Amino acid sequence: MGKSSKRSKKKLLRKAKWLIVLFVCGLLLWFRGYWSSQTVENFSWPEVVLSPKDRILVLVPHPDDEVLGCGGIIQQARVRGIPLRIVFLTYGDNNQWSFLVYRKRPVLSPEVAQRMGMIRHNEALAASRALGLSLDHLSFLGYPDFGALNIWNAHWGDRPAFRGLLTHATVVPYANALRPGALYKGEEVLQDLTTVIREFRPTKVFVSHPADHNPDHRALYLFTRVALWNLDTEIKPELYPYLIHFGRWPRPKGYWPDRHLKPPSFFEGEISWKTYSLSEEEVERKQSALREHKTQYLYSAKYLLSFVRRNELFGDFPVIALRRHPSSISLHPKSAEGLLETPEELTDRERAAFVGFEERSVQLEGNELVLSIKFLRPLAEAVKASVDVFGYRTDRPFSEMPKLHIRFSTIGHEIYDQDRQLPRNILRVTHTPRQLIVRIPLRVLGDPQKILTSAQTYLGEVPLDWASWRVLELS
């Protein structure tokens, strides 16, 4: 009887433990549903409306971005028979960490890197089929993964082509790309985008965001902007940038299909967001399509699933019209939350040295562009800052326009046009440990009609903080 009684007690304890586990799980699910319902109640942005007369062009930096940013839009266009084209800037052939998880060993040769690029290409085909599309809807340009911003910054005109980090290629190496053999140079990227836009004639262009933390995403936006300016007399589509990488956003991470995707509060008051609401079926298809990007899903499923929600977000900074006026115009969102958060990928040493932006403004004084930057704290000896200022004119090839990089440290500044050093006296710089004021004669920028500008701080080669690219228009 004693042994039987003990066995009965053990069974009862096991049952009690399972009941407790089930109760806790039920409670967690209830809370999840409760907070999801709270999110729905507080949701309100204008809706993106697709018309039967629309032609939808989706420009994406890497395979998987099309699903993350526009999976719902793509499905809606397909169901309604709206002409649609998806164009990939790269084959995603430089994500070493995801390749390591996928292959169980590192990528050590250019040939293997290109094979991984083709695997990601094939994943994009599988994802498109999950969204109801065919190969005819897709185009691949084949420019270097994690190299597009380098090309934008310093590989135009007579400068040498960029060299891929893993593929070691200097030209598009993929036979099934739009233009195999195209040099890794800015004018080549611009030519391909201009050709695609001119031939397809979109009414709406969905593209990566100028505030995205991934450099390829920022670069694609910038190239697209210039391509659209070049075609301004032919076609004027609406632009819908989508954000993918931004600090600890989105929150919470993980699969929350009943919640809405909300923009980072850092941009509150700066960007007018629009949304596309997904049906339950569209949410399910989006998740299925995302799973087809297996190399990325194995590596970061929780992060990717954060974008499988009840909506997709689109929004851009307004273009700033510059006129000769005594007051300056702010270029940098002010947000206590944004200013206090350092990038999560930094090491402890980098966090200790972190210098971020407090405020950035612009002004037109006579024939000079005046840029002012205030830092959250003084620049340290090892920390440097840089300002990028690119000019644009309709009557001059963009490859020939000045592309200034002004680099600052505690001991002075240097000026470059792409990678060519220029005399320091072509512009004026005033600085204190916490503020920089740069006065650039417009002639130094090629007497531009439009200007693209950004700024960043960095420790050695490690970026610390950077300010989003902004578009200035001179009257």
C-alpha beads as a LAMMPS data file, in Angstrom:
LAMMPS data file: protein, C-alpha beads

475 atoms
474 bonds

1 atom types
1 bond types

-500.0 500.0 xlo xhi
-500.0 500.0 ylo yhi
-500.0 500.0 zlo zhi

Masses

1 110.0

Atoms # bond

1 1 1 0.000 0.000 0.000
2 1 1 2.867 2.392 0.799
3 1 1 4.461 2.077 -2.641
4 1 1 1.080 2.375 -4.399
5 1 1 0.277 5.513 -2.406
6 1 1 3.590 7.093 -3.353
7 1 1 2.982 6.326 -7.036
8 1 1 -0.467 7.918 -6.839
9 1 1 0.967 11.034 -5.237
10 1 1 3.615 11.321 -7.992
11 1 1 0.912 11.020 -10.667
12 1 1 -1.154 13.720 -8.976
13 1 1 1.898 16.007 -8.758
14 1 1 2.641 15.496 -12.463
15 1 1 -0.979 16.276 -13.358
16 1 1 -0.891 19.366 -11.140
17 1 1 2.306 20.588 -12.845
18 1 1 0.762 20.144 -16.296
19 1 1 -2.389 21.990 -15.198
20 1 1 -0.247 24.867 -13.928
21 1 1 1.707 24.963 -17.220
22 1 1 -1.536 24.966 -19.241
23 1 1 -2.986 27.709 -17.048
24 1 1 0.110 29.902 -17.462
25 1 1 0.139 29.356 -21.240
26 1 1 -3.540 30.262 -21.417
27 1 1 -2.908 33.371 -19.370
28 1 1 -0.056 34.415 -21.644
29 1 1 -2.211 33.886 -24.721
30 1 1 -4.988 35.944 -23.141
31 1 1 -2.564 38.803 -22.425
32 1 1 -1.213 38.577 -25.959
33 1 1 -4.724 38.865 -27.374
34 1 1 -5.564 41.663 -24.961
35 1 1 -2.566 43.779 -25.896
36 1 1 -3.146 43.052 -29.568
37 1 1 -6.677 44.423 -29.232
38 1 1 -5.305 47.522 -27.510
39 1 1 -2.943 48.097 -30.464
40 1 1 -5.821 47.860 -32.934
41 1 1 -7.853 50.460 -31.056
42 1 1 -5.012 53.014 -31.167
43 1 1 -4.210 52.549 -34.863
44 1 1 -4.851 55.347 -37.379
45 1 1 -2.918 56.326 -40.534
46 1 1 -4.125 57.091 -44.057
47 1 1 -4.494 54.015 -46.247
48 1 1 -2.493 53.348 -49.417
49 1 1 -5.088 52.863 -52.152
50 1 1 -4.297 50.949 -55.336
51 1 1 -6.208 51.917 -58.473
52 1 1 -6.966 49.766 -61.569
53 1 1 -4.942 52.369 -63.512
54 1 1 -1.863 51.865 -61.330
55 1 1 1.394 50.250 -62.364
56 1 1 3.327 49.044 -59.303
57 1 1 7.132 48.955 -59.214
58 1 1 8.725 47.427 -56.097
59 1 1 12.464 48.145 -55.756
60 1 1 14.256 46.054 -53.131
61 1 1 17.895 45.885 -51.967
62 1 1 18.001 42.126 -51.174
63 1 1 15.885 38.999 -51.606
64 1 1 13.421 38.922 -48.645
65 1 1 12.942 42.718 -48.494
66 1 1 10.126 42.444 -51.048
67 1 1 8.124 40.270 -48.637
68 1 1 9.053 42.196 -45.489
69 1 1 8.192 45.634 -46.839
70 1 1 5.574 45.017 -49.528
71 1 1 4.208 41.460 -49.230
72 1 1 0.648 42.742 -48.839
73 1 1 0.908 45.351 -51.594
74 1 1 2.274 42.685 -53.968
75 1 1 -0.632 40.350 -53.217
76 1 1 -3.217 43.081 -53.694
77 1 1 -1.739 44.074 -57.069
78 1 1 -1.715 40.430 -58.197
79 1 1 -5.333 39.746 -57.136
80 1 1 -6.602 42.889 -58.855
81 1 1 -4.634 42.313 -62.028
82 1 1 -2.603 45.516 -61.616
83 1 1 0.684 45.485 -63.592
84 1 1 3.519 44.705 -61.185
85 1 1 7.293 44.408 -61.352
86 1 1 9.782 43.594 -58.578
87 1 1 13.432 44.580 -59.087
88 1 1 16.239 43.343 -56.811
89 1 1 19.353 45.528 -56.562
90 1 1 21.541 42.650 -55.307
91 1 1 21.508 38.871 -55.069
92 1 1 22.181 39.123 -51.311
93 1 1 25.549 37.403 -51.705
94 1 1 27.356 38.946 -48.711
95 1 1 25.374 37.860 -45.624
96 1 1 28.172 35.754 -44.146
97 1 1 26.414 35.037 -40.830
98 1 1 23.249 33.685 -42.426
99 1 1 25.356 31.621 -44.847
100 1 1 27.283 30.163 -41.886
101 1 1 24.019 29.040 -40.250
102 1 1 22.692 27.677 -43.554
103 1 1 25.866 25.861 -44.705
104 1 1 27.264 25.010 -41.235
105 1 1 30.612 26.400 -42.420
106 1 1 31.865 29.820 -43.590
107 1 1 31.979 31.113 -47.152
108 1 1 35.670 31.203 -48.033
109 1 1 35.790 31.590 -51.807
110 1 1 34.235 33.931 -54.410
111 1 1 32.710 30.933 -56.210
112 1 1 30.848 29.828 -53.087
113 1 1 29.674 33.412 -52.447
114 1 1 28.191 33.534 -55.952
115 1 1 26.528 30.149 -55.394
116 1 1 24.949 31.584 -52.244
117 1 1 23.784 34.530 -54.324
118 1 1 22.033 32.096 -56.673
119 1 1 20.477 30.287 -53.704
120 1 1 19.002 33.589 -52.526
121 1 1 17.874 34.299 -56.105
122 1 1 16.040 30.957 -56.130
123 1 1 14.531 31.696 -52.721
124 1 1 13.112 34.912 -54.188
125 1 1 11.526 32.872 -56.995
126 1 1 9.970 30.494 -54.453
127 1 1 8.699 33.421 -52.351
128 1 1 7.172 35.039 -55.436
129 1 1 5.311 31.807 -56.233
130 1 1 3.977 31.774 -52.662
131 1 1 2.619 35.290 -53.330
132 1 1 1.046 34.130 -56.597
133 1 1 3.626 35.589 -58.978
134 1 1 5.787 34.178 -61.755
135 1 1 9.371 34.732 -62.899
136 1 1 8.079 37.309 -65.404
137 1 1 7.352 39.689 -62.527
138 1 1 10.980 39.695 -61.292
139 1 1 14.248 41.317 -62.392
140 1 1 17.682 41.071 -60.750
141 1 1 20.331 43.755 -61.277
142 1 1 23.199 41.880 -59.569
143 1 1 25.082 44.749 -57.875
144 1 1 27.213 43.968 -54.780
145 1 1 25.507 43.152 -51.505
146 1 1 26.822 45.508 -48.804
147 1 1 28.521 47.589 -51.488
148 1 1 25.823 49.851 -52.921
149 1 1 26.503 52.793 -50.591
150 1 1 30.227 52.524 -51.317
151 1 1 29.422 52.776 -55.010
152 1 1 27.163 55.774 -54.334
153 1 1 29.879 57.528 -52.344
154 1 1 33.009 56.996 -54.409
155 1 1 32.656 55.014 -57.657
156 1 1 31.519 57.398 -60.398
157 1 1 33.050 58.671 -63.623
158 1 1 36.765 57.935 -63.883
159 1 1 36.956 56.257 -60.469
160 1 1 37.562 52.472 -60.454
161 1 1 34.726 49.989 -60.059
162 1 1 33.874 48.699 -56.574
163 1 1 35.134 45.203 -55.668
164 1 1 32.624 42.822 -54.035
165 1 1 33.547 41.885 -50.474
166 1 1 32.943 38.123 -50.806
167 1 1 32.522 37.635 -54.559
168 1 1 35.596 39.791 -55.387
169 1 1 33.708 40.765 -58.559
170 1 1 33.947 44.240 -60.104
171 1 1 31.167 43.568 -62.634
172 1 1 27.761 41.885 -62.379
173 1 1 28.780 38.188 -62.339
174 1 1 25.337 36.579 -62.780
175 1 1 24.322 35.374 -66.245
176 1 1 20.594 35.738 -65.449
177 1 1 20.902 39.356 -64.270
178 1 1 19.354 42.242 -66.198
179 1 1 22.744 43.289 -67.622
180 1 1 25.561 40.813 -66.916
181 1 1 29.006 42.400 -66.980
182 1 1 27.823 45.865 -65.912
183 1 1 30.573 47.568 -63.912
184 1 1 30.086 48.127 -60.192
185 1 1 29.851 51.901 -60.688
186 1 1 27.278 54.555 -59.886
187 1 1 26.374 55.457 -63.471
188 1 1 25.726 51.765 -64.249
189 1 1 23.300 51.373 -61.332
190 1 1 21.624 54.608 -62.386
191 1 1 21.376 53.424 -66.005
192 1 1 19.662 50.171 -65.014
193 1 1 17.137 51.862 -62.716
194 1 1 16.419 54.540 -65.316
195 1 1 15.862 51.862 -67.971
196 1 1 13.518 49.857 -65.727
197 1 1 11.463 52.911 -64.775
198 1 1 11.287 54.281 -68.320
199 1 1 10.197 50.925 -69.788
200 1 1 7.719 49.938 -67.062
201 1 1 6.327 53.479 -66.498
202 1 1 5.100 52.941 -62.912
203 1 1 2.504 55.126 -61.218
204 1 1 3.664 54.045 -57.748
205 1 1 7.230 53.153 -56.755
206 1 1 7.845 51.285 -53.484
207 1 1 11.489 51.526 -52.398
208 1 1 13.704 51.198 -49.319
209 1 1 13.866 54.096 -46.843
210 1 1 16.512 56.877 -46.574
211 1 1 16.562 56.398 -42.768
212 1 1 17.184 52.638 -42.940
213 1 1 20.256 51.523 -40.976
214 1 1 21.307 49.111 -43.734
215 1 1 23.580 50.972 -46.193
216 1 1 22.258 49.115 -49.266
217 1 1 18.744 50.258 -48.367
218 1 1 19.782 53.901 -48.145
219 1 1 21.741 53.656 -51.385
220 1 1 18.822 52.207 -53.368
221 1 1 16.625 55.097 -52.232
222 1 1 19.262 57.624 -53.337
223 1 1 19.828 56.028 -56.743
224 1 1 16.046 55.871 -57.234
225 1 1 15.660 59.547 -56.375
226 1 1 18.224 60.559 -58.988
227 1 1 16.713 58.235 -61.609
228 1 1 13.277 59.782 -61.048
229 1 1 14.729 63.298 -61.309
230 1 1 16.333 62.332 -64.614
231 1 1 12.911 61.187 -65.868
232 1 1 10.937 64.051 -64.378
233 1 1 9.735 65.358 -67.779
234 1 1 8.553 61.864 -68.789
235 1 1 6.987 60.328 -65.711
236 1 1 6.082 61.388 -62.155
237 1 1 5.202 58.327 -60.043
238 1 1 4.362 58.509 -56.346
239 1 1 7.174 57.342 -54.051
240 1 1 6.457 55.010 -51.108
241 1 1 9.574 54.219 -49.013
242 1 1 9.337 51.291 -46.561
243 1 1 11.533 50.954 -43.453
244 1 1 13.145 47.614 -42.492
245 1 1 16.233 48.254 -40.299
246 1 1 16.071 50.828 -37.529
247 1 1 17.635 50.201 -34.107
248 1 1 15.452 48.096 -31.816
249 1 1 12.374 48.609 -33.987
250 1 1 9.896 47.015 -34.567
251 1 1 8.620 46.242 -31.095
252 1 1 7.843 43.689 -29.857
253 1 1 9.987 41.299 -31.891
254 1 1 8.492 38.051 -33.069
255 1 1 5.306 36.766 -34.672
256 1 1 2.363 39.003 -33.763
257 1 1 -0.050 38.688 -36.705
258 1 1 -2.891 40.409 -34.827
259 1 1 -0.894 43.541 -34.051
260 1 1 -0.181 46.589 -36.166
261 1 1 3.252 47.724 -37.268
262 1 1 3.841 51.181 -35.833
263 1 1 6.635 53.528 -36.991
264 1 1 9.542 54.424 -34.693
265 1 1 8.589 57.319 -32.414
266 1 1 11.911 58.905 -33.401
267 1 1 10.245 60.209 -36.588
268 1 1 7.140 61.567 -34.930
269 1 1 6.181 64.857 -36.574
270 1 1 8.794 64.391 -39.326
271 1 1 7.265 61.753 -41.598
272 1 1 3.646 61.462 -42.742
273 1 1 3.124 57.703 -42.739
274 1 1 0.629 55.729 -44.785
275 1 1 -0.423 52.149 -44.254
276 1 1 -1.699 49.190 -46.202
277 1 1 -4.001 46.892 -44.179
278 1 1 -3.663 43.154 -44.799
279 1 1 -6.473 40.613 -44.650
280 1 1 -5.979 37.427 -42.603
281 1 1 -5.324 35.507 -45.832
282 1 1 -2.701 38.068 -46.924
283 1 1 -0.976 37.829 -43.540
284 1 1 -0.805 34.033 -43.868
285 1 1 0.536 34.229 -47.433
286 1 1 3.120 36.782 -46.361
287 1 1 4.369 34.444 -43.649
288 1 1 4.488 31.518 -46.092
289 1 1 6.447 33.599 -48.600
290 1 1 8.873 34.720 -45.918
291 1 1 9.613 31.102 -44.971
292 1 1 10.756 30.504 -48.554
293 1 1 13.752 32.766 -47.866
294 1 1 15.274 29.865 -45.952
295 1 1 18.836 31.182 -45.599
296 1 1 17.517 34.282 -43.838
297 1 1 14.688 32.609 -41.950
298 1 1 17.014 30.084 -40.315
299 1 1 19.262 32.923 -39.210
300 1 1 16.761 35.511 -37.921
301 1 1 13.179 34.202 -37.966
302 1 1 12.104 36.204 -34.915
303 1 1 13.191 39.480 -36.487
304 1 1 11.716 38.706 -39.917
305 1 1 8.387 37.636 -38.434
306 1 1 8.149 41.042 -36.732
307 1 1 6.987 42.370 -40.126
308 1 1 4.190 39.819 -40.539
309 1 1 1.470 41.995 -39.049
310 1 1 -1.875 43.488 -39.914
311 1 1 -0.373 46.301 -41.964
312 1 1 2.619 47.614 -43.893
313 1 1 4.015 51.139 -43.468
314 1 1 5.230 53.654 -46.036
315 1 1 6.476 57.208 -45.591
316 1 1 9.186 59.685 -46.551
317 1 1 10.755 62.883 -45.286
318 1 1 9.366 65.982 -46.985
319 1 1 11.570 67.712 -49.546
320 1 1 12.943 70.926 -48.021
321 1 1 12.602 74.007 -50.224
322 1 1 15.594 76.270 -49.561
323 1 1 15.193 80.019 -49.976
324 1 1 17.423 82.844 -48.841
325 1 1 15.993 83.379 -45.387
326 1 1 17.482 84.473 -42.055
327 1 1 16.262 81.415 -40.146
328 1 1 17.562 77.836 -40.443
329 1 1 15.508 74.701 -41.120
330 1 1 15.828 71.610 -38.945
331 1 1 16.912 68.376 -40.661
332 1 1 17.052 66.100 -37.636
333 1 1 14.097 64.703 -35.653
334 1 1 14.252 65.453 -31.951
335 1 1 13.125 62.591 -29.738
336 1 1 14.239 61.753 -26.228
337 1 1 13.761 58.040 -26.916
338 1 1 15.736 58.131 -30.157
339 1 1 18.526 60.263 -28.726
340 1 1 19.045 58.052 -25.691
341 1 1 19.251 54.763 -27.605
342 1 1 22.629 53.630 -28.888
343 1 1 22.714 50.985 -31.632
344 1 1 22.369 47.522 -30.110
345 1 1 25.141 46.023 -32.279
346 1 1 27.887 48.200 -30.723
347 1 1 30.449 46.769 -28.298
348 1 1 30.880 48.138 -24.769
349 1 1 33.887 50.182 -25.905
350 1 1 31.947 51.634 -28.816
351 1 1 28.986 52.458 -26.588
352 1 1 31.298 54.283 -24.182
353 1 1 32.646 56.374 -27.082
354 1 1 29.224 56.941 -28.642
355 1 1 28.620 60.460 -29.942
356 1 1 25.224 61.006 -31.528
357 1 1 23.442 63.908 -33.172
358 1 1 21.319 66.279 -31.138
359 1 1 20.316 68.630 -33.918
360 1 1 21.049 69.247 -37.599
361 1 1 19.898 72.292 -39.578
362 1 1 20.381 73.939 -42.964
363 1 1 20.224 77.483 -44.252
364 1 1 20.864 79.407 -47.468
365 1 1 22.925 82.551 -46.906
366 1 1 23.632 84.449 -50.117
367 1 1 25.368 81.947 -52.394
368 1 1 26.420 79.629 -49.559
369 1 1 24.802 76.508 -48.157
370 1 1 25.173 76.562 -44.357
371 1 1 25.001 73.250 -42.502
372 1 1 24.978 73.203 -38.694
373 1 1 25.390 70.089 -36.532
374 1 1 25.108 69.822 -32.746
375 1 1 26.341 66.663 -31.038
376 1 1 24.968 65.086 -27.883
377 1 1 28.412 65.384 -26.329
378 1 1 31.856 66.607 -27.426
379 1 1 33.733 64.659 -30.082
380 1 1 36.309 62.449 -28.400
381 1 1 39.849 62.104 -29.722
382 1 1 39.131 58.740 -31.358
383 1 1 35.676 59.740 -32.672
384 1 1 35.274 61.466 -36.023
385 1 1 32.349 62.965 -37.909
386 1 1 31.599 63.429 -41.578
387 1 1 29.103 65.348 -43.684
388 1 1 28.058 64.275 -47.194
389 1 1 26.735 66.868 -49.668
390 1 1 25.916 65.865 -53.272
391 1 1 24.619 68.292 -55.881
392 1 1 22.209 67.579 -58.753
393 1 1 21.349 69.442 -61.964
394 1 1 19.047 68.391 -64.792
395 1 1 21.474 69.657 -67.460
396 1 1 24.583 67.827 -66.236
397 1 1 25.181 64.065 -65.794
398 1 1 25.022 63.155 -62.114
399 1 1 28.304 61.258 -62.449
400 1 1 30.013 64.608 -63.171
401 1 1 28.462 66.530 -60.259
402 1 1 30.551 67.125 -57.083
403 1 1 30.066 64.584 -54.306
404 1 1 31.593 66.147 -51.206
405 1 1 32.665 64.233 -48.095
406 1 1 33.824 66.563 -45.319
407 1 1 35.582 64.686 -42.507
408 1 1 36.096 66.193 -39.071
409 1 1 38.204 65.285 -36.065
410 1 1 39.382 67.101 -32.964
411 1 1 42.425 68.366 -34.890
412 1 1 40.771 69.696 -38.053
413 1 1 38.965 68.709 -41.256
414 1 1 39.588 67.265 -44.712
415 1 1 37.498 67.621 -47.894
416 1 1 37.050 64.972 -50.583
417 1 1 35.163 64.737 -53.864
418 1 1 34.541 60.984 -53.928
419 1 1 38.042 59.826 -52.860
420 1 1 40.002 62.806 -54.239
421 1 1 41.219 65.256 -51.617
422 1 1 40.393 68.932 -52.239
423 1 1 41.928 72.140 -50.826
424 1 1 40.592 72.984 -47.375
425 1 1 39.995 76.622 -48.283
426 1 1 37.198 75.916 -50.792
427 1 1 34.728 76.158 -47.909
428 1 1 34.589 77.561 -44.384
429 1 1 34.314 75.528 -41.185
430 1 1 33.621 76.779 -37.670
431 1 1 33.656 74.235 -34.874
432 1 1 33.525 73.779 -31.136
433 1 1 33.732 70.392 -29.357
434 1 1 29.935 70.015 -29.628
435 1 1 29.055 71.909 -32.810
436 1 1 30.095 72.172 -36.467
437 1 1 29.069 74.886 -38.905
438 1 1 30.014 74.367 -42.550
439 1 1 29.598 77.073 -45.205
440 1 1 29.808 75.695 -48.748
441 1 1 29.707 78.005 -51.794
442 1 1 27.081 76.711 -54.220
443 1 1 29.616 76.800 -57.072
444 1 1 31.667 74.167 -55.187
445 1 1 28.594 71.900 -55.420
446 1 1 28.202 72.585 -59.152
447 1 1 25.495 75.269 -58.711
448 1 1 22.918 72.570 -57.928
449 1 1 19.152 72.653 -58.305
450 1 1 18.799 69.892 -55.711
451 1 1 21.053 68.634 -52.912
452 1 1 21.290 65.295 -51.100
453 1 1 22.931 65.451 -47.672
454 1 1 23.664 63.225 -44.689
455 1 1 26.083 63.038 -41.723
456 1 1 27.617 60.391 -39.479
457 1 1 29.919 59.809 -36.536
458 1 1 32.289 56.854 -36.311
459 1 1 34.999 55.245 -34.208
460 1 1 37.758 54.062 -36.530
461 1 1 35.809 52.254 -39.260
462 1 1 32.801 51.509 -37.014
463 1 1 29.734 53.750 -37.587
464 1 1 28.316 55.120 -34.337
465 1 1 25.436 57.342 -35.406
466 1 1 24.272 58.831 -38.665
467 1 1 21.649 61.304 -39.777
468 1 1 19.175 60.327 -42.478
469 1 1 19.717 61.481 -46.039
470 1 1 17.564 64.504 -46.800
471 1 1 16.554 66.144 -50.077
472 1 1 16.987 69.929 -50.423
473 1 1 15.525 71.872 -53.320
474 1 1 16.854 75.297 -54.270
475 1 1 14.402 77.815 -55.653

Bonds

1 1 1 2
2 1 2 3
3 1 3 4
4 1 4 5
5 1 5 6
6 1 6 7
7 1 7 8
8 1 8 9
9 1 9 10
10 1 10 11
11 1 11 12
12 1 12 13
13 1 13 14
14 1 14 15
15 1 15 16
16 1 16 17
17 1 17 18
18 1 18 19
19 1 19 20
20 1 20 21
21 1 21 22
22 1 22 23
23 1 23 24
24 1 24 25
25 1 25 26
26 1 26 27
27 1 27 28
28 1 28 29
29 1 29 30
30 1 30 31
31 1 31 32
32 1 32 33
33 1 33 34
34 1 34 35
35 1 35 36
36 1 36 37
37 1 37 38
38 1 38 39
39 1 39 40
40 1 40 41
41 1 41 42
42 1 42 43
43 1 43 44
44 1 44 45
45 1 45 46
46 1 46 47
47 1 47 48
48 1 48 49
49 1 49 50
50 1 50 51
51 1 51 52
52 1 52 53
53 1 53 54
54 1 54 55
55 1 55 56
56 1 56 57
57 1 57 58
58 1 58 59
59 1 59 60
60 1 60 61
61 1 61 62
62 1 62 63
63 1 63 64
64 1 64 65
65 1 65 66
66 1 66 67
67 1 67 68
68 1 68 69
69 1 69 70
70 1 70 71
71 1 71 72
72 1 72 73
73 1 73 74
74 1 74 75
75 1 75 76
76 1 76 77
77 1 77 78
78 1 78 79
79 1 79 80
80 1 80 81
81 1 81 82
82 1 82 83
83 1 83 84
84 1 84 85
85 1 85 86
86 1 86 87
87 1 87 88
88 1 88 89
89 1 89 90
90 1 90 91
91 1 91 92
92 1 92 93
93 1 93 94
94 1 94 95
95 1 95 96
96 1 96 97
97 1 97 98
98 1 98 99
99 1 99 100
100 1 100 101
101 1 101 102
102 1 102 103
103 1 103 104
104 1 104 105
105 1 105 106
106 1 106 107
107 1 107 108
108 1 108 109
109 1 109 110
110 1 110 111
111 1 111 112
112 1 112 113
113 1 113 114
114 1 114 115
115 1 115 116
116 1 116 117
117 1 117 118
118 1 118 119
119 1 119 120
120 1 120 121
121 1 121 122
122 1 122 123
123 1 123 124
124 1 124 125
125 1 125 126
126 1 126 127
127 1 127 128
128 1 128 129
129 1 129 130
130 1 130 131
131 1 131 132
132 1 132 133
133 1 133 134
134 1 134 135
135 1 135 136
136 1 136 137
137 1 137 138
138 1 138 139
139 1 139 140
140 1 140 141
141 1 141 142
142 1 142 143
143 1 143 144
144 1 144 145
145 1 145 146
146 1 146 147
147 1 147 148
148 1 148 149
149 1 149 150
150 1 150 151
151 1 151 152
152 1 152 153
153 1 153 154
154 1 154 155
155 1 155 156
156 1 156 157
157 1 157 158
158 1 158 159
159 1 159 160
160 1 160 161
161 1 161 162
162 1 162 163
163 1 163 164
164 1 164 165
165 1 165 166
166 1 166 167
167 1 167 168
168 1 168 169
169 1 169 170
170 1 170 171
171 1 171 172
172 1 172 173
173 1 173 174
174 1 174 175
175 1 175 176
176 1 176 177
177 1 177 178
178 1 178 179
179 1 179 180
180 1 180 181
181 1 181 182
182 1 182 183
183 1 183 184
184 1 184 185
185 1 185 186
186 1 186 187
187 1 187 188
188 1 188 189
189 1 189 190
190 1 190 191
191 1 191 192
192 1 192 193
193 1 193 194
194 1 194 195
195 1 195 196
196 1 196 197
197 1 197 198
198 1 198 199
199 1 199 200
200 1 200 201
201 1 201 202
202 1 202 203
203 1 203 204
204 1 204 205
205 1 205 206
206 1 206 207
207 1 207 208
208 1 208 209
209 1 209 210
210 1 210 211
211 1 211 212
212 1 212 213
213 1 213 214
214 1 214 215
215 1 215 216
216 1 216 217
217 1 217 218
218 1 218 219
219 1 219 220
220 1 220 221
221 1 221 222
222 1 222 223
223 1 223 224
224 1 224 225
225 1 225 226
226 1 226 227
227 1 227 228
228 1 228 229
229 1 229 230
230 1 230 231
231 1 231 232
232 1 232 233
233 1 233 234
234 1 234 235
235 1 235 236
236 1 236 237
237 1 237 238
238 1 238 239
239 1 239 240
240 1 240 241
241 1 241 242
242 1 242 243
243 1 243 244
244 1 244 245
245 1 245 246
246 1 246 247
247 1 247 248
248 1 248 249
249 1 249 250
250 1 250 251
251 1 251 252
252 1 252 253
253 1 253 254
254 1 254 255
255 1 255 256
256 1 256 257
257 1 257 258
258 1 258 259
259 1 259 260
260 1 260 261
261 1 261 262
262 1 262 263
263 1 263 264
264 1 264 265
265 1 265 266
266 1 266 267
267 1 267 268
268 1 268 269
269 1 269 270
270 1 270 271
271 1 271 272
272 1 272 273
273 1 273 274
274 1 274 275
275 1 275 276
276 1 276 277
277 1 277 278
278 1 278 279
279 1 279 280
280 1 280 281
281 1 281 282
282 1 282 283
283 1 283 284
284 1 284 285
285 1 285 286
286 1 286 287
287 1 287 288
288 1 288 289
289 1 289 290
290 1 290 291
291 1 291 292
292 1 292 293
293 1 293 294
294 1 294 295
295 1 295 296
296 1 296 297
297 1 297 298
298 1 298 299
299 1 299 300
300 1 300 301
301 1 301 302
302 1 302 303
303 1 303 304
304 1 304 305
305 1 305 306
306 1 306 307
307 1 307 308
308 1 308 309
309 1 309 310
310 1 310 311
311 1 311 312
312 1 312 313
313 1 313 314
314 1 314 315
315 1 315 316
316 1 316 317
317 1 317 318
318 1 318 319
319 1 319 320
320 1 320 321
321 1 321 322
322 1 322 323
323 1 323 324
324 1 324 325
325 1 325 326
326 1 326 327
327 1 327 328
328 1 328 329
329 1 329 330
330 1 330 331
331 1 331 332
332 1 332 333
333 1 333 334
334 1 334 335
335 1 335 336
336 1 336 337
337 1 337 338
338 1 338 339
339 1 339 340
340 1 340 341
341 1 341 342
342 1 342 343
343 1 343 344
344 1 344 345
345 1 345 346
346 1 346 347
347 1 347 348
348 1 348 349
349 1 349 350
350 1 350 351
351 1 351 352
352 1 352 353
353 1 353 354
354 1 354 355
355 1 355 356
356 1 356 357
357 1 357 358
358 1 358 359
359 1 359 360
360 1 360 361
361 1 361 362
362 1 362 363
363 1 363 364
364 1 364 365
365 1 365 366
366 1 366 367
367 1 367 368
368 1 368 369
369 1 369 370
370 1 370 371
371 1 371 372
372 1 372 373
373 1 373 374
374 1 374 375
375 1 375 376
376 1 376 377
377 1 377 378
378 1 378 379
379 1 379 380
380 1 380 381
381 1 381 382
382 1 382 383
383 1 383 384
384 1 384 385
385 1 385 386
386 1 386 387
387 1 387 388
388 1 388 389
389 1 389 390
390 1 390 391
391 1 391 392
392 1 392 393
393 1 393 394
394 1 394 395
395 1 395 396
396 1 396 397
397 1 397 398
398 1 398 399
399 1 399 400
400 1 400 401
401 1 401 402
402 1 402 403
403 1 403 404
404 1 404 405
405 1 405 406
406 1 406 407
407 1 407 408
408 1 408 409
409 1 409 410
410 1 410 411
411 1 411 412
412 1 412 413
413 1 413 414
414 1 414 415
415 1 415 416
416 1 416 417
417 1 417 418
418 1 418 419
419 1 419 420
420 1 420 421
421 1 421 422
422 1 422 423
423 1 423 424
424 1 424 425
425 1 425 426
426 1 426 427
427 1 427 428
428 1 428 429
429 1 429 430
430 1 430 431
431 1 431 432
432 1 432 433
433 1 433 434
434 1 434 435
435 1 435 436
436 1 436 437
437 1 437 438
438 1 438 439
439 1 439 440
440 1 440 441
441 1 441 442
442 1 442 443
443 1 443 444
444 1 444 445
445 1 445 446
446 1 446 447
447 1 447 448
448 1 448 449
449 1 449 450
450 1 450 451
451 1 451 452
452 1 452 453
453 1 453 454
454 1 454 455
455 1 455 456
456 1 456 457
457 1 457 458
458 1 458 459
459 1 459 460
460 1 460 461
461 1 461 462
462 1 462 463
463 1 463 464
464 1 464 465
465 1 465 466
466 1 466 467
467 1 467 468
468 1 468 469
469 1 469 470
470 1 470 471
471 1 471 472
472 1 472 473
473 1 473 474
474 1 474 475
